[in-house]
C-alpha cells in the first residue's frame, strides 16, 4: 500500500494540466486488486480530464460511494520543497512522515480506500459500493459535478469523501462563493499640473477561510482612502488569488500641484464611489457575525476581499464568502447592489449531515472498533461533500493527514501510520454499512 502511495505522489496531477496519468495509475491499482475499473474521459477547457470508477457488491438498498479527488494544486516554487530535494513529485519518507504533493490532499487516500475495499470478501457486500477518483476538485469540484450529471451517483445513499482530517469524521462544512463587485468610477477633471504618488500597502497573507489570521492590504488601502483628504486615485491594484488574504496593494494618489507638478493626461478618479463601497463592505462584515456555531473555526460566516483592480473606468473588487450551513448569503450580498454590479463567479454548497444519522453513527462506531476515537469535526473550507449532500446523499468527509498549515504549501506530508489506520477504518465502516 505504501509503495502505491509513493507511486501516486510520483505521478503529477496538477488540476489545470489534466489528470489522465493519475487516473490510469488508479485503474492499474484497481485491476491489481481484482476490480474492473473504467476511465470516463472528458475535455475541460481543452484539457483531457478523467474520473476512474469501479464497483463491488450488490443489492437494492442505497449504495455507498467512496470518493477521492486525484488532482492537486500547483506545487509553486520547487526550491521550497526542501523535504523532497526540490522535487514535489519525489515521495520522501522521514520517520512516520511521507512528503510529496498530494500526499495529504488527497489522492493518496484513494489508495487507502482501494485497499480497504479489496480486503473485504466480495460476498460480504449486501450493498453496492462504488469507488471513484475524480478530476478538477481544486478548480471547481469538476469531477464530482460530472459524476452527478452522468448519473454516476444514482442509487447511492451514503458517501465517504476524502480530505485530510486526521481521520476525524467531518459532518459539516461551510459553503463557498466567489463574488465580484464592479463599481463605476467618476473621472476627475484634472488641473493642468499634478503630483502622482505611489503608495504600497502591505499585509499578512492567509487562507481566506481564516481571514482573522491575516492582515488585508486591500482593506488598508481603502481605509486610507476613506479617512484621507485625497483629490483622486488611479492604478489601484492588489491581491494574488481569489482565495487568499492579500498581503500587498498599490495605489497612485493624484494631487493638484500648481506650477511645480507635471502634466498628466492619464485619468484620475474621484474617491467617493470607493468610500461608499468601503462603508458598505464594513457593514457587510459586521452582519456576518450575527450567527455563530461554535463547532466551526471561525465560528461565524466570513468574507475576505482578495483582489482589486481598476479597469475601463471601474473598480473591480473580488471577494469570497464562506457561510455556515443554513446561512442565507443572498440576503447579505444584495446590499452591495447599491454600490456596484454584483456577479457570482463561483458557488459551492455547504454540507451538513445529521450527527445521529446512520452514516455518522457508523463512522463513530468504526472509529471505536479500530481504536481511533477521533470523533466529530467541522471544516471551514468546502469540499466535494457539499455537492453530494445537496443531491440528497448522506455524506461525511475524512482522511489521513493534517489539513491546516500543511496542504497547499511546500513540504506537504501525511503520516504513514495514519494510512494504515485509514485502510482499517474504511474497511470497518464498509462492514457496518454494507455487509
N, C-alpha and C positions, 0 to 999 in steps of 0.2 A: 504493500500500500504506500509506503514512504517513497519507494522508487517511482511509483506512478505520480505521486505528489510532486516530486522533483521534475519529472518529465513534463507535467503540466506547466510548472513555472518556467521551464526552459523553452516553452512554445509561446512566442509573442502573440498577444491577442488584444492589442490596443483597439478600443471601440471603433475609431474612425478609419482604421486600416483593414477592418474586416476580421471575422473570427473563424474563417473556414478551416485554417490549420488546426486550431484547438478543437473544433467540432470533429474533425477527422480523428484526432487523438482520443477524444472521448468515445467515439464509435468503436475504435480498436479496443479500448479498455472494456467496453460493454460486451463486445464479441468474445474477448478472452474470458469474461466472467459468465458466459453462457447465454447472453441475451441476443436479441435480433434487432439491433438499432436501425433507425432510419435518419438520414440527414435531410432536413427540409430547408432548401436554399431559397433565398430571395435577394433582390437587389435593393439597397437603400442608398439613395443619392449616388448611384453608380458604383457602389462598393458591394462585393459579394459578402453576404452575411448568412448565418445558418443557425437554426435550432437543431439539436440532436435529441431524439426521443426513443425510449424503449419501454416495454411493458412486461408485467408479470401478474400472475393471479387471475381470478375470475370472480363472477358474481354480479348480482343486480344491485346490491347496495351501493351508495355513493362511494366512489373510489378515493384513493389517496395520491396526491401529487407531490413528488419530490422535485423541487425546482432550484436550480443554481445558475446564476449568470456567469458566463465563461469569459466575458470581456473585462478589460481593465482600463483605468485612466492612463494617460501617457506617463512615462517614467520621470519626465523632467530631466534635469542635469544628471547625466550618467556618473559624473565625477562625485556626486553627492552620495552615491550608493557605496559607501566605504566598506560596509559589511560583506559586499559581494565582489569586491575588487573592481568596482566601477562598471559592472555589468548587471543591470537589474534583472536580466533573464538567466543569470547563473545561480542556480539554487545552492545555498551555502548553509551548512549545519554548524552551529556553535552551541555546544551543550544541548539543551532542550529546544533551542530556537532554530527555526528553519526560515531563512531570509530569502526574499525574492518577490518581484512584482506579482500580485495575485495570490500570494500565499495565504493571506487572511481575507482579502476582499476580491473574489470569494471562490475562485474556480477550484482551489484545492479541495473545498468541501464537497464538490461533485464526486471526487474520488472516495471520500468517506461514505457518502450516500450509496454509491455503486457497490462498494464492498459490503455495506450493511445489508442491502437488498439481496446480494448474492449469498450471504451467509444463511438465509432462510431456506427451508425446504419448500420447493415450488408448490407442493400440495397443501402446504400450511395456509396459503393465502386465500381467504374467502372473499376478499375484496380485490378489485383491480388496483394495481399500483403502477403509476407512470412516472418514470424518472426523465427529467428534461433539463438540458443545458441550453441556455438562451443567449442571444446576442444583444448588444446595444443597451444594456441596462444603464450604463454610465452616461448615455446621451439621450435618455428619454424613455427608459423601460421598454425599448422597442420590441425585443423578442417576446416578452410576455404579452404585449398588445397583439402581436402577430399570432401568438398561440390562441388567444381568445377569439380573434377574428376568424381563424381557421378551425374553430370549434375543437381545439386541442384540449380544452378543459371540460368539455361536455361530459356529464356523468360523474364528475369528481366533486366530492363534498368537503374534502379536507386537503390542506396544503402545508408542507414544511418548506419554507423559503430560506435560502442560505444568505446570511450576513454575519459578520463576526460579532458575537455577543458573549464570548467565553462560556457558551452553551447555556446561558440564561434563556428562559422562554419569553421572548418579546411578544406580548399580547396586543400592544397598541403602539402606533407611531403617528407623528404629525403629518398633515398634508403639506403640499408644496405648490406655490405659484410663483412664476417669474412674470413681472409686470413692468410695462414701460409707460411713462407719462411724458407726452410731448407738449412742451409749454411754449406757446407763441411768444416771441420776444418783440420788444418795441425798439426800433433803431433810433439812436440819438442823432440830433443834428450837431455834427462836430464843429467846434470852433476851428479857427484857422490853424492853430498850433496846439499840440497836445503832448503830454508826457505819458509813456506807456511803461508800466512797472509790472514785472512778472513776479508772482508770489507762488511759492511752493509750500503746500501744507502736508505734513507727514503724520502718519498714524501708526497703528499696530495691526497687522493682518491677522485674521482669524476666520474660521469657517462660519458662514453666515447663519448656521443653525444655532450658534452660540455667540451672537454679536457682542454680548457683555464681556467676552474675553478679548476683544479687540478695541481699537480706537479708530473711529471712522474719519478719514481725512476729508471726504466729500462734505460731511456734516460740519467739519471745522471750517471749510471754505464758505459754506452757506451761512454759518454763524457770523463770519467776518463781514459778509455782505449785509446781513440783517442789522448789524449793530455798528456799521461804519458809515461815514459820510462819503459815499462813492458816486461819482458822476456816471461812470459806465464801466462795463466789463466786456471782454471778448476772450475767445480761446479757453473756455472752461473745459478742463479735461481731467478725468480721474477714474481710477479703478482698473483691475486686471481681468476679472471674471465675474459673472453674474451670481456666483455663489460664494464670494469671498469678500469679507470686510476690507475695504480699500485702505492701503497704507500710504497712498500718495494721491494728491490732487493739485493741479496747477491752474492758475488763473491770471490773466492780464488785466490790470486795472488802468483805465484811461482817465486822465486828469487834464482839464484845460490849463495851459501854462503860459499864455501870453506870447510874447516875442521870444522867450527862451526855449520853447518847445520845438518839436519837429512837426513837419507837415505829414499828415497820415490820411490816406483815402480808405483804409480798412474800416469796416463798420464797427460801431460801438453800440452796446445795448443797454437800455435802462435797467436798473436793478429791481424795479417794483415787482415784475412777474416772479422773479426768483425769491424775493422776500415773501410774497404771498404763498408760494409753494412751501417754503421752509416753515412758515407758521402752521400751515395745514398738515404738513408732514409730522411736526412735533405733536400736534393734537392727535393725529392718527396713531402714533406710537403710544401715547398715553392711554387711548381707548383699548388698545390690545391687552393691556394689563388688567382689564376688568374681569376676566375669567381666569381662574387658576386651577391647576391639577397638580398636586404635589408629587404625583408619581413621575412627572416629567422633569427634565432638567434642560433648559429653563422651564419653570412651572407654568408659564403663560405662552400664548402665541407671540411670535416675534417677527420683526421685519428688519431688513438691512438694505440700506441704499448703497448699491455696489458699483454702479457705472454712471458716468455723466459725460456728456459732450455737447458742444454747440454745432449744429449743422443746419444749413439752409434757413437761417433765421429763427431757429427754435432750439430750446434746451431739451435734451433727451435724458431723462432720469430713469434708470433701470434699477428696480429693487426686487428682492424676493421675500416671500411671506410664508411662514411656517406656522400652521394653525393646529390647535388642539382638535381632536375628533369632536364633531358636533358644532364646531365654530362656523358661523356664517360669515365668510370672508367678504362676500359681495356687499353686505351691509356697511362695511367699513371702507372698502376700496371705492365705493360710489362717491364718497366725499371728495375724492381727488378730481372728479369730473369738473369741479368748479375752477380748477387751476390749470387744466390741460386735458389733452385727449388721451384716455386710458385704454391700453390694449393688453390682453393677457397673452404672453409669449409661450407659456408652457404651464401645464397644470397636472399634478398627480394627487390622487385622493389619499386621505388619511386611512389608517387601519385601526379597527377596534374589534377584538374577539372577546366573547364572554369568558370571564375568568372561571366561571362554573360550567363552561361548555365541555362537551365530550373531548374535543381535541386538547384543550389546555389541561384538563384533568389527566388525560392520557400521558402528556409530556411530563407533568409533575410526578406522576406515578412511576414513569420510566426513569426519571432522574433519581428517585429514591432507590429504585431497584439496582441501578448500577453504581450507587454511592456518590452521585454528583448532584448535591442538593443546591443547585444554583438559584432555583426559584424563578419568580416572575420579574419582568423588567419592561421598560418602555424605551422608545427610541425617538430622538428629536429630529432625525432625518427621515426621508421617505424611502420606500423600497417597492419591489415588485409585489409585495404582500398587499399593498393598498389597492392595486388593480384587481387582484383575486378576491379580496374581501368585498370590494364594491360589486363584484359579479355574484355575490352570494355564497362564496366558498369560505368555510371556517379556516382561518389561516393563523399560523404563528411564524415568527422569524427567529432563526437561531443559527449559530455556527461557532466553530472553534476560533480562537484568536481574539485579540483586543481590537476594538474599533477606534475609540478616541485617542488621538496622539500617535496613532500607528499607521492607519491606512491613508492613502492619497498623499504619501510622502516617502522620501528615500528611506531605505532600510526597513521597509515593511516586513513583518515576520509573523509567523504563527508558532504555536508550541506543539512539538511532535507528540507529547503526551496527551494533549487535547485532541489530536487527530484520532488516536486510538479510542479515546473515550467517546468521541463523536460517533465513530462507527458503531460501538457497542450501544450507545444511547439510541441511535436511529433504529437499529435492529430491534431493540426492546419496544420502542414506540410502535413500530410496524407490527410486532407480535400482539400488542394491545389493540391496535386499531383494526388490523386486517386478518388476524389468524383466529 
